Amino acid sequence: MSAPRTNLPVDPARIAAVIDGLADITEPGRPYTRRAFSALFPDGRAFLAERFRAAGLETRIDAAGNLIGRRPGRVPGLGTIMLGSHSDTVPDGGRFDGIAGVAAALEVARALADRGTELEHDLEVVDFLAEEVSIFGVSCIGSRGMAGVLPEEWLARESGGLTLGEGIRQAGGDPARIASEPRSDIAAFLELHIEQGPVLEEEKFDIGVVTAIAGITRIEIVVDGRADHAGTTPMAGRADALAAAARLVTGVEALAKSFSGGKFHFTATVGEFSIEPNAANVVPSRARLLIDARAEERAMMELFANSLDQMAEQIARETGTAIATPRRISDNPPTPADPMLLAVLERACDTAGASNRRMASGAGHDTAWMARATRAAMIFVPCREGRSHAPEEFAENDDIALGAAVLLQAVVQLDGELQEVNQEAG
């Protein structure tokens, strides 16, 4: 991380005021908890909308419930350069995840106004609805809706007597119009986010230029054994589902370690685990585990899945249990960043004097869905000890401000380069 800078083209104090203002809007006794569709979420949105308007942005909420602030460009119809992230949190989560990106995007609009810089393109700042996993069990609702890939059947999902469609309507959106209003005017999308990992801090880089957002595959494995008396059944005659499942858990860890540490990002975690009958004096008859696997390269995911199939077959043979073929519950491919935007961001880092390295994102982000609709890329700024999704999550305001300066430089570059690309394509 760099030392504090005094020559940035952005105002760090304004960025801090937005982050701190949202941090104050939290559930009592639960620091930094302001989930989408909760009673406090509209308060956070009202806070942001007021600051969008104070920055001279034309403010609206689109059909998918996204809060958007618009700064018109000089050439109508040329397209929109969009910046932003999300302001909702996980329960007992951090005050920088997503929020830093919204604050930085807003600061870019303010800095352009301060400098009297008129862009050819429209500029929009967006706060996406429900990037985090919501009460409806799904995430990235606003960005999926904007990109035109929100499954219509999701609107009927229910939680506490409220459907997702009703929740979007309460947020100011119009679920009936989402499918018919995907955005086609966005020329490029950029997102700033805290890294949520330790690499930038440990390696002392200012900025991570994100090459790809890892694909996320969740795989369920069910092990069937036989329930027997724990005190009378000889050890050699058991079909212990838990013992077999334990071998799977350690096997998944070993596989993941063998895949990681190289050029491409890969992780695998057994995040859910249950056994039956879960009684102290009964040999477990069934175990279920759910694996969260993330890969920057699709080929690595397929190799992991094939290796997992072979492991399950071997453990079943050796333990006398029945292990069904591991089943993919969900399977999203990796999202590579746009090559042109990567080059622009790296040049912007050089202009801003920010040291940088390329890296993949192991977490999901709204950028992955915006990439379905337009050129998209993102940058990371360091966070303390890599902590995130916890009250201890922290990022230095100077680091966020430097990231905002990089975004500002990138926007100015893109305003000219996108026109040249379009002219060449035409």
Disulfide bonds with the S-S distance in Angstrom:
none
